[in-house]
Amino acid sequence: MDFELKNVSVYSKDLYWMLKAIAQLEKEFESEKWVFLKSSNPQKFFEEIVFQLEPRLKDLLHRKGLSYYKQILYKIDISESQIARASISEVDVQFFRVLAKLILSRCLQKVLIRNYFKSNEKESYYKGLES
């Protein structure tokens, strides 16, 4: 399974995985007590959460400052180079929208990785190699 952020987008249209990603997102911003409205439309779910996250990120920067902001991004595990690459690849998109997409994708990625290593799929793969 390839866990790069660009490949995570395949799962962004799946309601099950997006609900888990939202739970992860709320956990990442637990100190802010953010709760996101969930959609029942899997095709629009990702964009609707990005739409809710974008103004909150903007407000967070203004209220808490750059130092706190960097701490949050470090906790989520998003590097400055990832932000720069994402900003370059989406030139016509506002910075906070790019950042919101990146954060939500990273939360989805964390959920997928956790699920992969928790599942029996890996264990049965190695058992098959031993035969």
N, C-alpha and C positions, 0 to 999 in steps of 0.2 A: 504494500500500500504506500503510495507516495503522498507525503503530508505537506508538501510545499503549499504556501498560501494560494498560489494561482490554481492549484488543483482542488482546493477546498471549495471553490465556487460550485462545483458539481453538487455538493451536499446542501448548498444554500437554498435550494428549491424544495427540500424535503422538510415537511412540517415537524417530524419527530426530532431531527437533528437541530433544527432551528430553535425549538423549544428548549432543548438542552443548552444550546449556545446562549440563549437569553438568560438562562439560570446562571451560567458562567459569567456573563457580562454583569449581571446584578451582583454577583459575588465579588467581582473585581472592583466594583464601585460601591461596595458595602458601606464604606465610611460616608458616602454621600446619600445613602438610603434611596437610591434611584430604583424605580419600578417602571417597567416598560409595558405598554399595552400590547397584548398579543393579537395577532391576526389569524384568521382561519384560512386565509388564502396563501398557500405555500409559494405561489409565483411572485407575490408582492411582499412577502414577509421580510426578507432581507432589507429591501429598500425602505419599508415602513419603519423598521427599527433604526436604520441609518438616519432617517428623517427625524426621529425622536432623539437620537443621540447627538446629532450635530449641534443644536443650540445649547445642549447641556455642557458639551465640551468647551464651547466658546465661553459660556458663563463661568465655568470652572477656572479657566485660565485667568479671566478678569478678577474673580473673587480671591483665588488662592495663589496666583502668581506662577511664574515659570518654573521655579524650583520644585514646588509641589507637583506641578504638571509632569515634570521629568521623572519624579519618583513614581507616579502612577504608571507612566509608560514603561519604566524599568520593571515594575511589578508585573505588568501584563506581558512583558518581554517583547517589546517593540523597539528596535534600534533606530537611531537617527538616519542611518543609511537606508533602512526599509522605508522610512517616511519620505526621504529624498527620492528614492526610486519610484515610489507610488505617485508622488507629486509630479514627477517628470512624465510618467506614463499617462497621467490624466491632466494634461495641461489646462484644459478649459473648465476643470472642476474646482470649486472653491476648496481651500486648504482643509477646513474643518469637516467637509464632506469626505474628502480623501482619508482623513484621519479616522473618521467614524467607520468607514468601510474597512480600513486596516484593522482597527480594534475589534470589530465584530468578526472579521475573518479569523483573527488570531484566537478569539474565544471559541469559535467553531473548530478551529484546528486543535485546540487543547482538548476539547470534548472528544474529537475523533481519535486522537492519540491515546487518551485515557481509555477509551472503549476498546481500542485495538489491543492494548496490552493487558486489559482485563479479560478479554474474551478467550475462549478455548481454542480459537482459530490458530493462534500461534502455537499452543501446546500440541494440538493435533498435527500441525505441520512438522514439528520436530519429532513426534512419535513416528510419523511416516518415514522420516529420514533414517531412523534407527532400524527399521525393518530390513 
